[in-house]
Amino acid sequence: MNEYMQEAWTLLGVGMVTVFIILLVVVLIGNAIIAFVNRYFPESEIEKAATVRSFGNSRMAAITAAVNMVTRGKGRITKVERK
């Protein structure tokens, strides 16, 4: 291997390690923020009960999630019928 290839492999290795470390820091900071919010700003009991009622089974949860994604949270499900 000549010196240019050696330098290229070194730069590749340093770049990959740098990207890995940066992504690891992003994940750790994200998890820390989630833990902080869940600890100091918990969901109220009323919101928990409403969530459990509205997402009683997995099919209804999937339907609700799809409607929310398509309508960007503005749509409402009024009736679901089996055909």
N, C-alpha and C positions, 0 to 999 in steps of 0.2 A: 504494500500500500504506500502510495506516495504521500507527501505531507499535506496536499490539498484534500485528499480523501480522509485523512486522519482529522483534519480540521472540520470537515463536513460532518463526520460522525460525532465529533465532540459537540458541535453546535446543535445537531439533532438531539443528542442525549440531554443537553442542558435545556433546550427548549421543551422537550417532553416532560422533564422533571418539573420545570417551572409551571407549565400548564397544570400538571397534576396537583402541585402544591396549592396553586391559586384556586382550583376547583374544590379541593379539600377544605380550604379556608371558607369558601362560599357556603358549602354544605354545613360546616360546623357553626358558622354565624347564623345561618337560617334556622338550624335546630335550636340554637340558644334563644333566638327571638321567639320562636314558637313556644318553647318551654316557659319563657318569661311571661308571654301574653296569657298562656293557659293558667299559669299560677296566680298572677295578680289581677287578671281580668276574666274570671270564669264566666261561663254561660249561665244565665239565670235559669231557675227551675221552670219558669213558664216557657221559655224558649226550648228547653229540653223536652218538655211534655208535648209541645206543639210539633217538634221534630219527630218524636216517636209516633204520634198519631198520624202524621201526614206520610210517613214512610213505613207503614205497617208491614208490608211485604216487599220482596225484592223486585217483583214486576212493577208495582206501583212506583217504587223508587227509580227504576229505569225509565219509566214513562215520564215521571216528573223531571228527572235530570235532562232528558232529551228535549222536553218542552222548554225548560229554562235555558238550555243552551241555544236552541233555535230562535227563541223570542227574546233572548238576552234578559231574562227575568221579568218580562212584562206580560207574558201569557199566563192564563189560569186554566186549570183543568176543572171543568164543571161536571163531566160525566164520563165514565169509562164503561163500555159495554163489551161483552164477549160475543164474537160472531161465530 
